[in-house]
Amino acid sequence: MIEPIRKSKMSLQLKLDTIKQEFEASVPAQALAVMRASTQALVDSDQAARAVKRGDLAPRFSLVDSEGNIVSSQALLQKGPLVVTFYRGVWCPYCNLELQALESVRAEIESRGASLIAISQQTARNNRASRVDNALHFPILVDQGGSVADAFGIRWALAGDIKALFEQFGVNLEMFNGEPSWTLPMPARYVIDTDGVVAYAEVNPDYTQRPEPSELLPVLDALASRVEVAKR
């Protein structure tokens, strides 16, 4: 795995592009072709277009965090809006960079009355490693088997060729996730309003592409303004 780029003022996407270039320069052309074909197949499937989107009612969920505590989306929404990101795993440098970028705006998210969580299919132990390695102060919830990712419409199954390549790179999802499905969530980020309706949705079948966390702040500001107007 490539080490995350830390303590940089580069945009999130520029950091992702940098490690993508470094990685692609280091792997055999045949392996790179398999990876690109897998991503393109997911793009061509139009699954992202069918996922939960802005204006939809978000699926409710209750999941365990890395310390064994039950976290309910309904309970969090009683406090304010909810920012949710779906995370592939501790083995994914692109996801780690995104978590670090979200941590960098966590205080701004929370100052707007919102909660921030990540959801991963990996085991609680690996979620703890993710939190420590990325110096996170928000929970990563365990979605074993990907039932919540499936409810959001973003879970997909790895085909045989990309599965074999993952194993070749030392990423055995059965071991990382503690179950045999060999499924992953597409990278996705949501803002859910207190009424359970999705106010912002970004789903991308290309795992190397992620929106800037700063995009969340105007969304949360707009939700807060709407609440203030309703109080008048």
C-alpha positions in Angstrom: 0.0 0.0 0.0 1.1 3.5 -0.7 1.6 5.7 2.3 -0.9 8.6 2.5 0.3 12.1 1.7 0.0 14.0 5.0 0.3 17.7 6.1 -0.1 19.2 2.7 -2.2 22.1 1.4 -2.9 20.3 -1.9 -6.5 19.7 -2.7 -7.9 16.2 -1.9 -8.2 15.4 -5.6 -4.6 16.5 -6.4 -3.4 14.2 -3.6 -5.4 11.4 -5.1 -4.1 12.1 -8.5 -0.6 12.0 -7.2 -0.8 8.6 -5.6 -2.7 7.3 -8.6 0.2 8.3 -10.9 2.8 6.8 -8.5 0.8 3.6 -8.2 0.1 3.2 -11.9 3.8 3.7 -12.6 4.7 0.9 -10.3 2.4 -1.9 -11.5 2.6 -4.2 -14.6 0.6 -3.1 -17.6 -1.6 -6.2 -17.5 -2.6 -5.6 -13.9 -3.3 -2.0 -14.7 -5.5 -3.1 -17.6 -7.5 -5.3 -15.3 -8.1 -2.5 -12.8 -9.1 0.0 -15.4 -11.5 -2.6 -17.0 -13.1 -3.3 -13.6 -13.7 0.4 -13.0 -15.0 1.0 -16.5 -17.4 -2.0 -16.1 -18.8 -0.4 -12.9 -19.1 3.0 -14.6 -20.9 1.3 -17.6 -23.3 -0.5 -15.3 -25.0 2.8 -14.3 -25.3 1.6 -10.8 -24.2 5.0 -9.4 -27.2 6.6 -11.2 -29.5 4.2 -9.4 -28.1 4.8 -6.0 -29.8 6.9 -3.3 -29.7 10.5 -4.5 -30.5 14.0 -3.4 -34.2 14.3 -2.5 -34.5 10.6 -1.6 -35.4 9.4 1.9 -32.1 7.9 3.3 -32.2 4.4 4.6 -32.2 4.1 8.4 -29.5 2.1 10.0 -28.1 1.1 13.4 -24.5 -0.1 13.3 -21.7 -0.9 15.8 -18.7 1.4 15.9 -15.1 0.2 16.4 -15.5 0.2 20.2 -18.7 -1.9 20.2 -21.1 1.0 20.7 -24.4 1.0 18.7 -24.8 4.1 16.6 -28.2 4.9 15.2 -28.8 7.2 12.3 -32.2 8.2 13.8 -30.5 9.2 17.1 -27.9 11.3 15.3 -30.5 13.0 13.2 -32.3 14.1 16.4 -29.2 16.2 17.1 -28.8 17.7 13.6 -27.8 16.8 10.0 -25.7 13.8 9.4 -22.7 13.6 7.1 -22.0 10.0 5.9 -19.0 8.7 3.9 -18.6 5.1 2.8 -15.1 3.8 3.2 -13.6 0.8 1.4 -11.0 -0.1 4.0 -7.7 0.4 5.8 -5.9 -1.0 2.8 -7.2 1.7 0.4 -4.9 4.8 0.3 -7.4 6.8 -1.6 -10.0 6.3 1.1 -7.4 7.1 3.8 -6.7 10.4 2.2 -10.4 11.2 2.1 -10.8 10.3 5.7 -7.9 12.6 6.6 -9.5 15.4 4.5 -12.8 15.0 6.2 -11.1 15.1 9.6 -9.6 18.4 8.6 -13.1 19.9 8.3 -14.7 18.0 11.1 -14.7 20.9 13.5 -16.4 23.1 10.8 -19.0 20.4 10.2 -19.7 20.0 13.9 -19.9 23.8 14.4 -22.8 23.7 12.0 -24.6 21.2 14.3 -23.9 18.2 12.1 -22.4 14.8 12.9 -19.8 13.1 10.8 -19.5 9.3 10.4 -17.9 6.8 8.1 -19.2 3.4 7.2 -17.1 0.4 6.2 -17.6 -3.3 5.6 -14.3 -4.1 7.3 -14.0 -5.6 10.8 -14.1 -3.4 14.0 -10.4 -4.2 14.5 -9.6 -2.8 11.1 -11.8 0.2 11.7 -9.9 0.9 14.9 -6.7 0.8 12.9 -8.1 3.2 10.4 -9.0 5.7 13.1 -5.6 5.5 14.7 -3.6 5.5 11.4 -5.5 8.5 10.1 -5.8 10.3 13.5 -9.6 10.5 13.2 -12.0 11.9 15.8 -15.2 10.6 14.2 -16.5 7.0 14.2 -16.2 4.4 11.5 -19.2 2.0 11.7 -19.1 -1.7 10.9 -21.4 -2.6 8.0 -20.5 -6.3 7.9 -21.6 -7.8 4.6 -22.6 -4.4 3.3 -26.3 -4.4 4.1 -26.4 -0.6 4.6 -24.3 0.0 1.5 -26.7 -2.2 -0.4 -29.7 -0.2 1.0 -28.0 3.0 -0.4 -27.5 1.2 -3.7 -23.7 1.4 -3.8 -22.5 -2.1 -2.9 -21.0 -4.1 -5.8 -19.4 -7.5 -6.2 -15.8 -8.0 -7.4 -15.5 -10.2 -10.5 -12.9 -13.0 -10.7 -10.1 -11.2 -12.4 -10.1 -8.1 -10.1 -10.6 -10.4 -7.1 -7.5 -12.4 -8.1 -5.6 -9.1 -8.5 -6.6 -7.9 -5.1 -5.3 -11.1 -3.6 -2.1 -10.7 -5.6 -1.6 -7.3 -4.0 -2.3 -8.7 -0.5 -5.8 -7.4 -0.2 -7.9 -10.4 0.8 -11.3 -8.9 1.5 -12.5 -12.0 3.2 -9.9 -11.4 5.8 -10.2 -7.6 6.0 -14.0 -7.7 6.2 -14.4 -10.9 8.2 -17.0 -12.4 5.8 -16.8 -14.0 2.3 -18.9 -11.8 0.1 -16.1 -10.0 -1.7 -18.2 -6.9 -2.1 -17.3 -3.2 -1.6 -19.1 0.1 -1.5 -18.6 2.6 -4.3 -17.1 5.8 -2.9 -20.1 7.8 -1.7 -20.7 10.8 0.5 -24.1 12.0 1.8 -25.6 14.8 3.8 -28.9 13.7 5.4 -31.2 16.4 6.8 -32.9 16.0 10.2 -36.1 14.8 8.4 -34.2 11.9 6.9 -34.1 13.4 3.3 -30.8 13.4 1.5 -29.7 17.0 0.9 -26.4 16.1 -0.8 -25.2 13.0 -2.6 -22.0 12.2 -4.4 -21.5 8.6 -5.7 -18.6 7.8 -8.1 -17.8 4.3 -9.4 -14.2 5.5 -10.0 -12.6 5.1 -6.6 -9.8 7.5 -7.5 -12.2 10.5 -7.7 -13.6 12.1 -4.5 -15.2 15.5 -4.0 -13.6 18.1 -1.8 -14.9 18.1 1.8 -15.4 21.8 1.6 -18.4 21.1 -0.6 -20.2 20.0 2.4 -20.1 23.3 4.2 -22.5 25.3 2.0 -24.9 22.5 2.1 -24.9 22.5 5.9 -25.2 26.3 5.9 -28.2 26.1 3.7 -29.9 23.6 6.0 -29.1 25.8 9.0 -30.5 28.9 7.3 -33.7 27.0 6.5 -34.1 26.1 10.2 -33.6 29.7 11.2 -36.3 30.9 8.7 -38.7 28.3 10.0 -38.2 29.6 13.5 -39.2 33.1 12.6 
